[in-house]
């Protein structure tokens, strides 16, 4: 490396030639990385899984494709029962990660019975039980063995053929070439910590991916996208504030840790739901601390200094905000849950208003609206809230000086190049100078402008890396969002779905404010670009929010959050089933398979612990988590394969 | 869950907003990227706010200005050229906003959408203008310190060969200009000014009359020196002397105000407005991106105001460049090329860069009308201005003496074109407060045109 620095030092022309070629190679690599990951994420359908069947009074059988299902007469219900005595939203039928089903009456007019007994609250339901909704008898039926095989096959198909390594290799090349470009630009003046940070980032990335692969994860496109953006972030910091590069790297590592820990919590729905109260307390404490001890910067007191480190607590609260806003289907029908969320939202917005942090407040507000809409679906109420807040916002703009200034120059910053439009004019001038491929990392001048590597980072990238990579960085976030939205179709719980969609909306809205604010399409609000901007807490919160998106990925072996432990134990086992399914397994073969299962089942049972679902041909004995009270109504062996066959014969 | 699926569309709406915003930004970048790059804070091309790259030459390779890496500017050695081209080239500190050194900063540094300002070497780009520095110098000498402007362009190719604005100064020795100065020293009057056109505007009225009056050839008018439009003394159009009975050609030749007042009245407000618009006077031309100032003409529904407006007085204000283009359209029988000032560009590698092609205006005048009008303009020269005053030039012209009132000396105008295979040039010549159009401005025009055809 030293030799490289000396070489570029002594032959400046060589550095120029390197940059000239490399800048287009960077574009090519970036297109490859994002193209490959986007294709892998979006080209395959997230498999729709069948968890059970419901036999309706008319004799038809409807699959339950989610963990949480609304049953009712309304066409928007997951299971539509077209009987007049059934309420529009009559009840919910939900299962937990162990396969225990519960029915909950939603205050229907006709009432609900389970096996003839009236139920008024969430009640366990067994396979074969009759649920009577307003007089209409429905029977819960487990999926057949063959269908389970088909499910597995489908899930596997969506991750099979995913080549997670090629984008990772491309990112590695990107990182190595970036370091060389930094040498070409700075020569031997390049600080050692920059070099170290890049080296460690590459190591961390590989270590993470190899670890996942060992854990039988087949797909890590989302992480690849995040690592790519982090590479850009590190490059931006290393050219603008070389001394902060290592700090930014540490932020990435902490971000990955937060991401992994969150995944651990989210994978178990119950645990995820429980942790919300703790998160709420922490958030309230953080925000109060911020309001009291906040330091003022540019009119906003969004920063606190803890042990010499500056942080933006509101960034971390974003994660909690999504957590608290998300709810399982039954919770959606609870008043208390909504009230808690409303109060927490108002508290957050109030604190942000006290801090004068207009940009973040706007992000929270829009996320609040999105979550409210996802939860209630009421547009009119939404518009009303929006209207009231718009008036309030206008008043705020009218009275708060620095916000008013930003709005005053909006749309014509070029008329105020040395006043209100100072930063954006320079951003656009520098950005346009970069052309499509940039002037090369380290060769720009925009770094000398305040907040260029954070609030104005889009144009920073545009100047040094070019318009294509700048747009790709934004597209990367959009790709993550599109994937999350698409995954709803196969979403298991509304908790995951609301979390993924609102985290996506938050990331996309924040990117919108950042990018369009920088280039004067929207007023400049001074927020960061997720994963890219310089700033530790922003980086950590980006990774944290990514966990919500990843949790919506239900493909086999695609995520830590949604995972099947049988795959850990015995991958071949699943393969066997696929092979059998392909041959249109006959009854005999199925019977054989059942035998195999029986012989293997002790092995499977030796792995207690949280299981999100079972891919065994025969469901195992339900294994509750240690300490968790066992469902008193759970009949031992009720899901033994023999029962299945019987059910199939009798009921299907 | 099914409900959520539908609600998630809201997230997609956010995606669309972001994509739409970026799309909008990119279109703006394509359109204005050059301007943004040229902002003096851009250290890729400026040094301490001064452009640090590029050389500008005239059409014959005479140096107009060279920007060195310290942001200093080196101008032509000859003071006369420096003065005559200061408005074309631009001054040292950027007071002249339409100067090529400012307007074409993006081209001088080699900006393009694909590569931005990225270059592999520090060699300069060379920009060649269509201007002939020597012709400009002659024009400035002919103006002889009087305020005004001279513009000459090739009505086949659109190349501006001469563009001089006065007052002007030596950029190497800029004068102290007080902040309330209204002489227009920093304004290129050819591009960014408009002035009372006087009788040159009769060409527009004539065009409208020829086109709209079926019997324009039979039109006769007996001028008794004035024409009354109302009872008051001010409701009167006057001529310098009674012209007697004139037809439309004769009226143009002797520049009879009374006859043209009558013609404007007969054509009427609507048609006068339509023909002024069609002649391109009310629009703006983009001279390789430098926008001209539109003319401003106001017609009333009738009476003496309409008559005066048709004579080029009242509130009429015409931009010299747009008048010159109209001359080009008459010479060309309908359309004229849009003026250009960029001739060619040499990249640091020595390869030529693209500067755009000649583009034509819409039809500014009907072809037959143009022929008729050209015939009249030739007769103006033969019978009134005197061909002997313009030796070796097959000149077609119209003079104008724009009265300003308040005992100010009138603006002298002379506009037209010459027919010559090798020198197809249309011109506009304005000497502010110069006196009689044909004599004063005609003389300036003659000197410039003689220089162009090589009669020094």
Interface residues (C-beta under 8 A of the other chain):
Chain A: X16 X17 X20 X23 X65 X66 X68 X69 X70 X76 X77 X78 X329 X370 X373 X374 X377 X417 X425 X426 X428 X429 X430 X431 X432 X433 X434 X435 X436 X437 X438 X439 X440 X445 X466 X467 X471 X474 X478 X481 X482 X484 X485 X488 X489 X491 X494 X497 X498 X501 X504 X505 X508 X509 X511 X512 X515 X516 X519 X521 X522
Chain B: X1 X2 X3 X4 X5 X6 X7 X8 X10 X11 X12 X14 X15 X17 X18 X19 X21 X22 X24 X25 X26 X28 X29 X33 X34 X36 X37 X39 X41 X42 X43 X44 X45 X111 X112 X113 X114 X115 X116 X117 X118 X120 X121
